[in-house]
Amino acid sequence: MILTGRQIAAAVAAGDIHIGDFSPARLEPNSYGFRLAPEIIQYDQPDLDSFEEPKATQIVMPDDGLVLEPGRFYLGGTVEAMGSPRYAATLYACRSVSTLGMWIQFSAPLGHCGAIFPWTLEISVACPVRVFPGMTIGKLAFWAMQGEPRQYDGKYTGSTSAVASRLSEDTAPGAVL
């Protein structure tokens, strides 16, 4: 079952949910509104090889924002480290962001219990869109789990900002899967 905003606030107070720089003003009926961190990552090469670590550049947005361009793929991060040892979480864009033609999550919206760090956002735009550091860009919902929780201990553990793909750590050409 999804937690209400009040249940999220109570779980934060009890230590069952971690949201860095928590503000009750960003609570929504069934989620918490998070902000865009100032760093944006873009891949340097036009073709990516899943067996190789991608080459990427980190851009720090100026206070007057950064225009994201169609046809480019960006990785952003959340200002807040968020997660829970007790609940699973799912990440969504704000409707206001989506209706600008901006996608912030394509395929990895699930946060496992125990995964507590700034989330990496998968960003693409349909038209040029200026984004600003610290703008509210999405929401995180928390879900009660059934069964005994197993804490996340994957390759993104300990992340402190947006992280480029680490798929190359999983497999190599010719590896038996």
Order of alpha helices (4+ residues) and beta strands (2+ residues): alpha-beta-beta-beta-beta-beta-beta-alpha-beta-beta-beta-beta-beta
